[in-house]
């Protein structure tokens, strides 16, 4: 049985649906703060559960005897800059609750998402390696770097089987993104499909690592299914598929919708984007558990415009 905390988020929604497809809807419990189960997750069990309610999370997980827990509850980069205290609390305390449950033997495998946000302005920006200088300059990035350190510590000290991916920006059509600096790359498709002009909050030449959500979900499940001895990186795996600028995604869309127009009005998120890598070296994921991306930019564009 699987529990997904933070099921209503951009990754959580798609992960619940993919896990239910694979393991049977009744075996995957979706959990989030919403009182009612959202329409798109109604094909299986849903529970209102606050990832920070230690007593409730502990008693529920101990009682239900889940084998795997996916902890996706977090504040993302842009939102976290506006709520630093709560972002640190949510991103860190929820992780300790789950790591300790696994240490006590109540969970056998944990998935916890990290991000390219763990890299900072002093990190080599192109083909950023798995091991390199990491001085994140955002609240979100600091919390993800700290979380990676704790995941590796619990693995080394207590044998907790926790696995993690440093997601790039994710592009999806089944779930709305929330508060990410990379989310311009989702909003642009909504505007193009609606026949509206798009005002981009990043400069046209801001290259960022990105991935179509289907690739990200498949990578997550492949990592969780890999034999433990193949999972050699216990902080978090670099993972990559695409790297593009707002200008390049605009041009990819314009090939399909010639009338589409874009303008660029950078805001506070430009500084966040400038502190992140432009592209990522994910050779450890490729070598350790056979990662291969399937979606390039034009394939992502056709999938997004077809399904929105
Ligand atoms: C964000 N989408 O923008 C998330 C992600 C790499 C970016 O962490 O905060």
Boltz pocket constraint, residues with backbone or C-beta under 6 A from the ligand:
constraints:
  - pocket:
      binder: B
      contacts: [[A, 76], [A, 77], [A, 78], [A, 114], [A, 115], [A, 116], [A, 117], [A, 140], [A, 167], [A, 168], [A, 169], [A, 170], [A, 179], [A, 180], [A, 181], [A, 182], [A, 183], [A, 209]]
      max_distance: 6.0
